[in-house]
């Protein structure tokens, strides 16, 4: 599969999963955390699906499109592992993490810390959505919607 086709499949899976979980997230208390703002497309999508909801975005550096930049108090720049750790206990309703690189060695390092961070950021019952598997005792893996192939993108609930 070409990298373009792989990207399209990943973005489609991401959108379909977020659209699948947003109605449930809308009923929960707590902010939404976007780990990896990037260009800001997902932030923009979440802002449309969850109007009025506080969305805190994290990234190493600001590279988002001007229409997709959160307010200054909801933008946290620096190494995500370190900056997001300061928000442990915030009891987020949703943590979305799209910080995979496509390089197995780098993503393997991320997999050593991301699941625990996501679990500690979420409220009980909160949802984590990630392009990286989130294997953690406090995270129960949920099936994706039918449009998303297994192991393409991941959904978990904080138990």
Backbone as CSV, one residue per row, in Angstrom:
resi,resn,N_x,N_y,N_z,CA_x,CA_y,CA_z,C_x,C_y,C_z
1,UNK,0.851,-1.177,0.000,0.000,0.000,0.000,0.894,1.236,0.000
2,UNK,0.530,2.210,-0.805,1.316,3.439,-0.854,1.169,4.206,0.454
3,UNK,2.119,5.070,0.719,2.033,5.892,1.930,0.827,6.822,1.873
4,UNK,0.463,7.282,0.656,-0.719,8.125,0.515,-1.975,7.345,0.884
5,UNK,-2.103,6.132,0.347,-3.266,5.318,0.697,-3.308,5.020,2.187
6,UNK,-2.147,4.746,2.775,-2.086,4.483,4.215,-2.530,5.710,5.012
7,UNK,-2.093,6.887,4.595,-2.480,8.138,5.254,-3.990,8.350,5.166
8,UNK,-4.541,8.126,3.995,-5.979,8.303,3.808,-6.747,7.332,4.691
9,UNK,-6.306,6.085,4.758,-6.967,5.105,5.625,-6.883,5.517,7.089
10,UNK,-5.718,6.044,7.499,-5.553,6.471,8.893,-6.460,7.654,9.205
11,UNK,-6.506,8.634,8.320,-7.348,9.808,8.553,-8.832,9.434,8.549
12,UNK,-9.231,8.547,7.663,-10.622,8.099,7.619,-10.973,7.364,8.911
13,UNK,-10.069,6.492,9.362,-10.297,5.767,10.620,-10.392,6.739,11.785
14,UNK,-9.496,7.713,11.816,-9.510,8.709,12.891,-10.836,9.456,12.913
15,UNK,-11.269,9.944,11.771,-12.530,10.682,11.697,-13.715,9.806,12.103
16,UNK,-13.758,8.588,11.579,-14.890,7.708,11.874,-14.956,7.363,13.364
17,UNK,-13.811,7.136,13.977,-13.798,6.820,15.406,-14.184,8.041,16.235
18,UNK,-13.637,9.193,15.900,-14.002,10.396,16.657,-15.495,10.697,16.515
19,UNK,-16.027,10.549,15.306,-17.465,10.761,15.124,-18.271,9.737,15.917
20,UNK,-17.739,8.549,16.059,-18.398,7.477,16.808,-18.438,7.771,18.315
21,UNK,-17.351,8.317,18.861,-17.280,8.527,20.318,-17.767,9.903,20.768
22,UNK,-17.789,10.881,19.896,-18.154,12.239,20.328,-19.543,12.350,20.953
23,UNK,-20.571,11.658,20.467,-21.865,11.763,21.165,-21.794,11.300,22.622
24,UNK,-21.008,10.274,22.890,-20.848,9.811,24.273,-20.014,10.806,25.080
25,UNK,-18.947,11.300,24.492,-18.081,12.280,25.166,-18.876,13.541,25.500
26,UNK,-19.782,13.930,24.618,-20.582,15.144,24.839,-21.402,15.059,26.121
27,UNK,-21.705,13.856,26.578,-22.506,13.661,27.793,-21.650,13.631,29.059
28,UNK,-20.325,13.638,28.924,-19.419,13.531,30.072,-18.878,14.891,30.481
29,UNK,-18.567,14.990,31.753,-17.842,16.151,32.265,-16.367,15.990,31.921
30,UNK,-15.666,17.090,31.864,-14.220,17.060,31.678,-13.798,17.577,30.321
31,UNK,-12.576,18.076,30.250,-12.071,18.619,28.995,-11.701,17.522,28.003
32,UNK,-11.396,17.953,26.797,-10.855,17.097,25.750,-9.390,17.480,25.601
33,UNK,-8.535,16.467,25.517,-7.103,16.715,25.337,-6.669,16.173,23.985
34,UNK,-6.022,17.012,23.213,-5.523,16.650,21.891,-3.994,16.587,21.976
35,UNK,-3.469,15.355,22.038,-2.020,15.162,22.133,-1.474,15.069,20.718
36,UNK,-0.866,16.138,20.266,-0.361,16.225,18.905,-1.260,17.113,18.067
37,UNK,-1.109,18.430,18.165,-1.947,19.361,17.410,-1.630,19.305,15.922
38,UNK,-0.351,19.231,15.573,0.029,19.179,14.157,-0.560,20.334,13.387
39,UNK,-1.156,20.049,12.250,-1.765,21.066,11.397,-3.061,21.603,11.995
40,UNK,-3.626,20.882,12.955,-4.832,21.331,13.631,-6.123,20.793,13.042
41,UNK,-6.040,19.910,12.054,-7.263,19.382,11.436,-8.152,18.655,12.438
42,UNK,-7.552,17.804,13.279,-8.357,17.055,14.240,-8.916,17.987,15.309
43,UNK,-8.120,18.937,15.763,-8.609,19.937,16.718,-9.836,20.645,16.144
44,UNK,-9.751,21.065,14.895,-10.848,21.757,14.224,-12.079,20.854,14.156
45,UNK,-11.879,19.578,13.842,-12.968,18.616,13.769,-13.624,18.433,15.143
46,UNK,-12.811,18.289,16.175,-13.342,18.133,17.534,-14.098,19.380,17.978
47,UNK,-13.591,20.537,17.606,-14.262,21.788,17.963,-15.659,21.847,17.335
48,UNK,-15.789,21.324,16.113,-17.101,21.287,15.464,-18.012,20.228,16.077
49,UNK,-17.458,19.078,16.450,-18.268,17.985,16.993,-18.641,18.204,18.450
50,UNK,-17.821,18.975,19.174,-18.055,19.222,20.601,-18.049,20.732,20.868
51,UNK,-19.023,21.450,20.320,-19.026,22.910,20.457,-19.106,23.345,21.920
52,UNK,-18.320,24.354,22.237,-18.319,24.898,23.591,-17.467,24.116,24.572
53,UNK,-16.925,22.995,24.165,-16.126,22.152,25.054,-14.695,22.681,25.123
54,UNK,-14.116,22.653,26.297,-12.706,23.020,26.428,-11.854,21.932,25.784
55,UNK,-11.018,22.323,24.840,-10.090,21.408,24.174,-8.692,21.964,24.385
56,UNK,-7.869,21.186,25.074,-6.483,21.583,25.329,-5.607,20.802,24.355
57,UNK,-4.813,21.525,23.581,-3.959,20.899,22.568,-2.499,20.994,22.978
58,UNK,-1.780,19.907,22.750,-0.359,19.798,23.095,0.438,19.513,21.826
59,UNK,1.594,20.131,21.715,2.520,19.787,20.633,3.898,20.330,20.968
60,UNK,4.880,19.814,20.255,6.259,20.288,20.473,6.412,21.745,20.072
61,UNK,5.827,22.095,18.930,5.915,23.458,18.411,4.632,23.753,17.651
62,UNK,4.296,25.002,17.522,3.086,25.400,16.825,3.312,25.352,15.321
63,UNK,2.514,24.524,14.643,2.589,24.411,13.187,1.188,24.335,12.592
64,UNK,0.166,24.664,13.380,-1.222,24.536,12.937,-1.613,25.666,11.999
65,UNK,-2.594,25.366,11.168,-3.207,26.373,10.307,-3.837,27.437,11.205
66,UNK,-3.861,28.660,10.768,-4.375,29.768,11.584,-5.803,29.538,12.056
67,UNK,-6.611,28.824,11.293,-8.009,28.585,11.686,-8.142,27.472,12.722
68,UNK,-7.028,26.846,13.049,-7.075,25.668,13.923,-6.141,25.774,15.115
69,UNK,-5.967,26.978,15.605,-5.112,27.207,16.773,-6.006,27.503,17.973
70,UNK,-5.841,26.737,19.052,-6.654,27.023,20.242,-6.246,28.337,20.903
71,UNK,-7.106,28.785,21.802,-6.785,29.977,22.585,-5.480,29.722,23.348
72,UNK,-4.766,30.769,23.674,-3.456,30.645,24.326,-3.513,29.790,25.589
73,UNK,-4.582,29.910,26.382,-4.666,29.147,27.630,-4.930,27.657,27.395
74,UNK,-5.250,27.289,26.148,-5.522,25.892,25.812,-4.512,25.319,24.818
75,UNK,-3.380,25.972,24.703,-2.298,25.494,23.846,-1.059,25.301,24.715
76,UNK,-0.531,24.086,24.729,0.618,23.758,25.565,1.730,23.245,24.655
77,UNK,2.834,23.997,24.611,3.947,23.641,23.736,5.109,23.080,24.532
78,UNK,5.802,22.132,23.931,6.940,21.464,24.553,6.814,19.965,24.315
79,UNK,7.704,19.216,24.895,7.652,17.761,24.746,6.360,17.243,25.389
80,UNK,5.538,16.590,24.610,4.207,16.172,25.063,4.279,15.294,26.304
81,UNK,5.226,14.397,26.329,5.349,13.510,27.498,5.493,14.321,28.787
82,UNK,6.243,15.407,28.728,6.485,16.230,29.914,5.344,17.216,30.175
83,UNK,4.902,17.913,29.126,3.892,18.957,29.333,2.540,18.371,29.713
84,UNK,2.148,17.280,29.073,0.853,16.667,29.387,0.863,16.043,30.779
85,UNK,2.024,15.628,31.246,2.122,15.046,32.596,1.686,16.043,33.663
86,UNK,1.817,17.320,33.386,1.393,18.348,34.349,-0.135,18.418,34.479
87,UNK,-0.852,17.738,33.569,-2.314,17.751,33.574,-2.903,16.473,34.161
88,UNK,-2.044,15.601,34.686,-2.545,14.371,35.304,-3.517,14.747,36.416
89,UNK,-4.653,14.074,36.414,-5.695,14.369,37.388,-6.758,15.319,36.869
90,UNK,-6.640,15.791,35.636,-7.618,16.729,35.081,-8.956,16.059,34.788
91,UNK,-8.968,14.734,34.763,-10.174,13.942,34.518,-10.819,14.293,33.187
92,UNK,-10.033,14.131,32.132,-10.501,14.406,30.775,-11.581,13.414,30.367
93,UNK,-12.521,13.894,29.575,-13.549,13.028,28.996,-12.999,12.284,27.789
94,UNK,-12.083,12.938,27.055,-11.492,12.352,25.859,-10.037,12.746,25.774
95,UNK,-9.203,11.767,25.504,-7.805,12.009,25.153,-7.609,11.438,23.764
96,UNK,-7.245,12.304,22.829,-6.929,11.842,21.478,-5.434,12.027,21.261
97,UNK,-4.771,10.957,20.827,-3.319,11.006,20.596,-3.011,10.515,19.194
98,UNK,-2.550,11.421,18.383,-2.100,11.070,17.038,-0.655,11.540,16.929
99,UNK,0.223,10.802,17.608,1.623,11.224,17.658,2.568,10.155,17.129
100,UNK,2.019,9.190,16.417,2.880,8.186,15.789,3.689,8.816,14.671
101,UNK,4.829,8.231,14.413,5.726,8.770,13.387,5.810,7.898,12.142
102,UNK,5.391,6.649,12.268,5.566,5.715,11.170,6.899,4.995,11.217
103,UNK,7.760,5.381,12.147,9.043,4.709,12.359,8.874,3.784,13.563
104,UNK,9.024,2.488,13.336,8.754,1.516,14.400,9.576,1.772,15.654
105,UNK,10.843,2.127,15.519,11.686,2.321,16.698,11.211,3.522,17.525
106,UNK,10.854,4.607,16.872,10.365,5.788,17.604,9.001,5.527,18.237
107,UNK,8.128,4.879,17.470,6.788,4.593,17.996,6.843,3.590,19.141
108,UNK,7.821,2.711,19.135,7.989,1.765,20.247,8.336,2.515,21.532
109,UNK,9.107,3.576,21.425,9.433,4.391,22.599,8.166,5.092,23.103
110,UNK,7.392,5.660,22.195,6.142,6.323,22.583,5.214,5.341,23.291
111,UNK,5.183,4.114,22.803,4.312,3.088,23.403,4.712,2.735,24.832
112,UNK,5.919,3.122,25.260,6.339,2.844,26.636,5.756,3.837,27.639
113,UNK,5.357,5.032,27.180,4.845,6.038,28.112,3.428,6.524,27.805
114,UNK,2.996,6.475,26.549,1.688,7.028,26.184,0.508,6.331,26.871
115,UNK,0.457,4.998,26.940,-0.702,4.367,27.586,-0.891,4.810,29.040
116,UNK,0.188,4.880,29.805,0.062,5.295,31.208,-0.359,6.756,31.306
117,UNK,0.205,7.595,30.455,-0.171,9.005,30.466,-1.653,9.165,30.145
118,UNK,-2.119,8.495,29.104,-3.531,8.595,28.723,-4.432,8.129,29.867
119,UNK,-4.088,7.009,30.481,-4.896,6.488,31.586,-4.964,7.476,32.739
120,UNK,-3.874,8.140,33.025,-3.828,9.062,34.165,-4.476,10.416,33.863
121,UNK,-4.639,10.738,32.592,-5.304,11.981,32.211,-6.825,11.845,32.188
122,UNK,-7.299,10.629,31.964,-8.736,10.391,31.784,-9.500,10.264,33.096
123,UNK,-10.759,10.625,33.053,-11.684,10.336,34.136,-12.114,8.885,33.991
124,UNK,-12.628,8.288,35.040,-13.199,6.949,34.938,-14.368,7.022,33.956
125,UNK,-14.378,6.136,32.998,-15.384,6.138,31.947,-14.992,6.947,30.729
126,UNK,-13.923,7.747,30.858,-13.453,8.558,29.741,-12.912,7.698,28.607
127,UNK,-12.788,8.311,27.451,-12.411,7.608,26.227,-11.034,8.088,25.755
128,UNK,-10.211,7.120,25.355,-8.930,7.423,24.708,-9.017,6.915,23.280
129,UNK,-8.575,7.729,22.350,-8.519,7.377,20.931,-7.095,7.641,20.485
130,UNK,-6.510,6.655,19.804,-5.095,6.780,19.472,-4.737,6.000,18.210
131,UNK,-3.774,6.523,17.493,-3.203,5.791,16.373,-2.208,4.751,16.839
132,UNK,-1.847,4.819,18.107,-0.907,3.896,18.737,-1.677,3.021,19.726
133,UNK,-1.404,1.725,19.783,-2.094,0.887,20.779,-1.873,1.418,22.198
134,UNK,-2.896,1.320,23.016,-2.840,1.806,24.397,-3.058,0.630,25.346
135,UNK,-2.028,-0.164,25.501,-2.110,-1.329,26.378,-1.777,-0.906,27.805
136,UNK,-2.797,-0.960,28.673,-2.647,-0.523,30.060,-3.752,-1.180,30.880
137,UNK,-3.464,-1.567,32.124,-4.494,-2.233,32.938,-5.738,-1.390,33.205
138,UNK,-5.623,-0.063,33.164,-6.780,0.801,33.416,-7.530,1.182,32.147
139,UNK,-7.071,0.684,31.002,-7.710,1.007,29.729,-8.278,-0.259,29.105
140,UNK,-9.574,-0.261,28.901,-10.252,-1.393,28.290,-10.445,-1.087,26.805
141,UNK,-9.901,-1.945,25.965,-10.005,-1.744,24.532,-11.448,-1.961,24.074
142,UNK,-11.925,-1.056,23.225,-13.275,-1.128,22.672,-13.190,-1.396,21.172
143,UNK,-14.217,-2.029,20.610,-14.178,-2.282,19.165,-14.400,-0.986,18.392
144,UNK,-13.744,-0.867,17.257,-13.976,0.322,16.420,-15.307,0.194,15.682
145,UNK,-15.787,1.288,15.118,-16.986,1.178,14.287,-16.696,0.280,13.072
146,UNK,-17.724,-0.263,12.448,-17.526,-1.205,11.338,-16.679,-0.666,10.183
147,UNK,-16.655,0.636,9.995,-15.891,1.211,8.876,-14.379,1.204,9.111
148,UNK,-13.954,0.895,10.335,-12.526,0.976,10.681,-11.949,-0.432,10.818
149,UNK,-10.936,-0.754,10.016,-10.305,-2.077,10.141,-9.678,-2.251,11.526
150,UNK,-9.722,-3.469,12.035,-9.106,-3.771,13.334,-7.636,-3.371,13.303
151,UNK,-7.152,-2.817,14.398,-5.759,-2.426,14.583,-5.303,-1.283,13.671
152,UNK,-6.248,-0.530,13.087,-5.879,0.643,12.294,-5.818,1.881,13.176
153,UNK,-6.744,1.964,14.123,-6.827,3.064,15.077,-7.498,2.469,16.292
154,UNK,-7.275,3.015,17.473,-7.651,2.329,18.701,-8.553,3.197,19.578
155,UNK,-9.504,2.519,20.241,-10.406,3.177,21.196,-10.313,2.397,22.507
156,UNK,-10.200,3.130,23.609,-10.192,2.523,24.937,-11.059,3.327,25.883
157,UNK,-11.543,2.661,26.902,-12.284,3.335,27.969,-11.498,3.183,29.265
158,UNK,-11.427,4.255,30.038,-10.765,4.218,31.355,-11.702,3.513,32.328
159,UNK,-11.214,2.410,32.931,-12.020,1.650,33.887,-11.597,1.976,35.307
